[in-house]
Amino acid sequence: MGKFNFSVGRRIGLGFGILIFLTLIAFIYTLYITKTSKEKTDKVVDVYLPSVNELKNFYSQITESRNLLLNWVYSQEDDDPQKDKLKILLDIDYPNLKKRLKKQSGSFAPKEANSLSGIITSTDQLYDVYKKEIMSQLNFFSAYEDGYLILSRQNLAKEDLKDSTDKILIQLNDLITTQTENAEIETKEMVTSFNFLELLVKYLGIVLAVGGLFIAIYTVRSIVNPVAKLKGMLLLMGRGVLPKERIEGRNDEIGEMSDALVGLVDGLKRTTDFAYEVGAGNFDAVYKPLSNEDTLGQALLKMRTDLAENERVLERKVVERTEEVVRQKQEIEEKSVALQDLYKQVTDSIKYALKIQEAILPPDSLVKQLLPQSFVLYKPKDIVSGDFYWINQKNGKVLFAAIDCTGHGVPGAFMSIVGYNLLNHVVVHTDKITPGDVLDALNEGVSQTLHNTEEVAKAKDGMDLSFCSIDYENLELQFAGAYNPLIVIRNNEVIEIKADKFPIGFYVGEERPKFNNHVLKLQKNDTIYIFSDGFADQFGGPLGKKFMVGRFRQLLLEVSKQPIDLQKEVINKAFEDWRRTKEQVDDILIWGVRV
């Protein structure tokens, strides 16, 4: 028999075998401890703790039922909420609790399960006495007029039933204590198992660490260091650098790899020198591949031929492309000039449309004449706006409105012209004066103007608006609205009159809804606000969210304390502070009037 060769590979294999064996022991025992601990934990969490909680609820429920019963015999009111609470406890809460406890008792020890069964039976008997002897006897007001009956029921509730209740509570308390002790025992056993596991893992860890260190030192000295040198050389080659370092000769696989790498480095140096020559334009440079199977060398030779041909082709293409670029540049410059002219024409047209739209807005002098204590904050999103405001006087009343047409910019501006003309026609050329009647007539006019056929009925073109009529002599305000409400702030309180939830001009046909006309008595120093939805819908703030209606209502409440002349500036500043760098999303219109 030959001598046994305890080679490096076998040494390393034995060392790793011992490490694996010890690791397997630790794994199996850890798995066993974990499984048993999980079972104990599940028993504590799923059985003992829930049952203790339910038993404590049971205890509290019995105590509460006794207090509610005493209230029953002393309270003569039929609608006493404490009586209803006792009925719910007996008819709903207790049966549900009993059902849960019976389900949990399946996991109890026989002794505890029998104890719980006896407690439930005693409680059933106790609650049966509650219902038959007291609750059914004192179930209406006149029963409390019978002195003998009420005295006997009070004695029964205070004295006779007290012993039964105390006995049940004592049994419950004993059962709670037993279940709590069982949970503590299971927990202690689990902790003991984990302590032993901790000790085992600690010592096995020391053994694994020492053995692993020994194997690591031997492996690093004999294998890892030479392989690291080869890796360093390959990484340099991966970055395009030819290494100058050489590894000492060895009669093993690492030595063979080192010799092959040296040959590869020499071949790559020749290849690099040839690539430099070709790159410099020397297509006559001499190069010999490493062998007939040298794919890279053959590819370099073909590359030299292709580059020589491509250089001639590229020279011709450069001349052609230069001529094409010059021609395209001239065309782009010509189109740019045309686009600038077109943009100027469109912008000039929109600016002229702005003058037309500004002409329909009431002048500030008229607003101040009819509503001396007022302001209008008007901020179009674009040059022209889909929002506009309107004011007039008829029959001694001041009529004014804030209108939000569909869209903004040019489409909204066109719609505002339609709305302005129709609104003027309704007020000036008809006998309509109450806001509700005016909006009904305006609704009909817009529908006929924009929605003459069923095919366009789905376009939803129209207006949201708030329309007000103020009678200063009688201090009376009338209001009608399409989506947009009215807010009156009086004595630091917000009064909001809701608008109807349909717009002007959306409906066609004969079944068109009517707008409600609201009437409100005014008081001196009331502040009235009508507005479009642009402020509330604006994105901004630290999180980039909408301002929202609730925050806008609070802003108006705070602003109302200021003089009417300052409110416009305060609201505008609040808007800009909220918007920050965000784009304005819609037209802004807010009209404030102080009575």
Rosetta blueprint (number, residue, H / E / L):
1 M L
2 G L
3 K L
4 F L
5 N L
6 F L
7 S L
8 V H
9 G H
10 R H
11 R H
12 I H
13 G H
14 L H
15 G H
16 F H
17 G H
18 I H
19 L H
20 I H
21 F H
22 L H
23 T H
24 L H
25 I H
26 A H
27 F H
28 I H
29 Y H
30 T H
31 L H
32 Y H
33 I H
34 T H
35 K H
36 T H
37 S H
38 K H
39 E H
40 K H
41 T H
42 D H
43 K H
44 V H
45 V H
46 D H
47 V H
48 Y H
49 L H
50 P H
51 S H
52 V H
53 N H
54 E H
55 L H
56 K H
57 N H
58 F H
59 Y H
60 S H
61 Q H
62 I H
63 T H
64 E H
65 S H
66 R H
67 N H
68 L H
69 L H
70 L H
71 N H
72 W H
73 V H
74 Y H
75 S L
76 Q L
77 E L
78 D L
79 D L
80 D L
81 P H
82 Q H
83 K H
84 D H
85 K H
86 L H
87 K H
88 I H
89 L H
90 L H
91 D H
92 I H
93 D H
94 Y H
95 P H
96 N H
97 L H
98 K H
99 K H
100 R H
101 L H
102 K H
103 K H
104 Q H
105 S H
106 G H
107 S H
108 F L
109 A L
110 P H
111 K H
112 E H
113 A H
114 N H
115 S H
116 L H
117 S H
118 G H
119 I H
120 I H
121 T H
122 S H
123 T H
124 D H
125 Q H
126 L H
127 Y H
128 D H
129 V H
130 Y H
131 K H
132 K H
133 E H
134 I H
135 M H
136 S L
137 Q L
138 L L
139 N L
140 F L
141 F H
142 S H
143 A H
144 Y H
145 E H
146 D L
147 G H
148 Y H
149 L H
150 I H
151 L H
152 S H
153 R H
154 Q H
155 N H
156 L H
157 A H
158 K H
159 E H
160 D H
161 L H
162 K H
163 D H
164 S H
165 T H
166 D H
167 K H
168 I H
169 L H
170 I H
171 Q H
172 L H
173 N H
174 D H
175 L H
176 I H
177 T H
178 T H
179 Q H
180 T H
181 E H
182 N H
183 A H
184 E H
185 I H
186 E H
187 T H
188 K H
189 E H
190 M H
191 V H
192 T H
193 S H
194 F H
195 N H
196 F H
197 L H
198 E H
199 L H
200 L H
201 V H
202 K H
203 Y H
204 L H
205 G H
206 I H
207 V H
208 L H
209 A H
210 V H
211 G H
212 G H
213 L H
214 F H
215 I H
216 A H
217 I H
218 Y H
219 T H
220 V H
221 R H
222 S H
223 I H
224 V H
225 N H
226 P H
227 V H
228 A H
229 K H
230 L H
231 K H
232 G H
233 M H
234 L H
235 L H
236 L H
237 M H
238 G H
239 R L
240 G L
241 V L
242 L L
243 P L
244 K L
245 E L
246 R L
247 I L
248 E L
249 G L
250 R L
251 N L
252 D L
253 E H
254 I H
255 G H
256 E H
257 M H
258 S H
259 D H
260 A H
261 L H
262 V H
263 G H
264 L H
265 V H
266 D H
267 G H
268 L H
269 K H
270 R H
271 T H
272 T H
273 D H
274 F H
275 A H
276 Y H
277 E H
278 V H
279 G H
280 A L
281 G L
282 N L
283 F L
284 D L
285 A L
286 V L
287 Y L
288 K L
289 P L
290 L L
291 S L
292 N L
293 E L
294 D L
295 T H
296 L H
297 G H
298 Q H
299 A H
300 L H
301 L H
302 K H
303 M H
304 R H
305 T H
306 D H
307 L H
308 A H
309 E H
310 N H
311 E H
312 R H
313 V H
314 L H
315 E H
316 R H
317 K H
318 V H
319 V H
320 E H
321 R H
322 T H
323 E H
324 E H
325 V H
326 V H
327 R H
328 Q H
329 K H
330 Q H
331 E H
332 I H
333 E H
334 E H
335 K H
336 S H
337 V H
338 A H
339 L H
340 Q H
341 D H
342 L H
343 Y H
344 K H
345 Q H
346 V H
347 T H
348 D H
349 S H
350 I H
351 K H
352 Y H
353 A H
354 L H
355 K H
356 I H
357 Q H
358 E H
359 A H
360 I H
361 L L
362 P L
363 P L
364 D H
365 S H
366 L H
367 V H
368 K H
369 Q H
370 L H
371 L L
372 P L
373 Q L
374 S E
375 F E
376 V E
377 L E
378 Y E
379 K E
380 P L
381 K L
382 D L
383 I L
384 V L
385 S L
386 G L
387 D E
388 F E
389 Y E
390 W E
391 I E
392 N E
393 Q E
394 K E
395 N L
396 G L
397 K E
398 V E
399 L E
400 F E
401 A E
402 A E
403 I E
404 D E
405 C E
406 T L
407 G L
408 H L
409 G H
410 V H
411 P H
412 G H
413 A H
414 F H
415 M H
416 S H
417 I H
418 V H
419 G H
420 Y H
421 N H
422 L H
423 L H
424 N H
425 H H
426 V H
427 V H
428 V H
429 H H
430 T L
431 D L
432 K L
433 I L
434 T L
435 P H
436 G H
437 D H
438 V H
439 L H
440 D H
441 A H
442 L H
443 N H
444 E H
445 G H
446 V H
447 S H
448 Q H
449 T H
450 L H
451 H L
452 N L
453 T L
454 E H
455 E H
456 V H
457 A H
458 K H
459 A H
460 K L
461 D L
462 G L
463 M E
464 D E
465 L E
466 S E
467 F E
468 C E
469 S E
470 I E
471 D E
472 Y L
473 E L
474 N L
475 L L
476 E E
477 L E
478 Q E
479 F E
480 A E
481 G E
482 A E
483 Y L
484 N L
485 P L
486 L E
487 I E
488 V E
489 I E
490 R E
491 N L
492 N L
493 E E
494 V E
495 I E
496 E E
497 I E
498 K L
499 A L
500 D E
501 K L
502 F L
503 P L
504 I E
505 G L
506 F L
507 Y L
508 V L
509 G L
510 E L
511 E L
512 R L
513 P L
514 K L
515 F L
516 N L
517 N L
518 H E
519 V E
520 L E
521 K E
522 L L
523 Q L
524 K L
525 N L
526 D L
527 T E
528 I E
529 Y E
530 I E
531 F E
532 S L
533 D L
534 G L
535 F L
536 A L
537 D L
538 Q L
539 F E
540 G E
541 G L
542 P L
543 L L
544 G L
545 K E
546 K E
547 F L
548 M L
549 V H
550 G H
551 R H
552 F H
553 R H
554 Q H
555 L H
556 L H
557 L H
558 E H
559 V H
560 S L
561 K L
562 Q L
563 P L
564 I H
565 D H
566 L H
567 Q H
568 K H
569 E H
570 V H
571 I H
572 N H
573 K H
574 A H
575 F H
576 E H
577 D H
578 W H
579 R H
580 R L
581 T L
582 K L
583 E L
584 Q L
585 V L
586 D L
587 D L
588 I E
589 L E
590 I E
591 W E
592 G E
593 V E
594 R E
595 V L
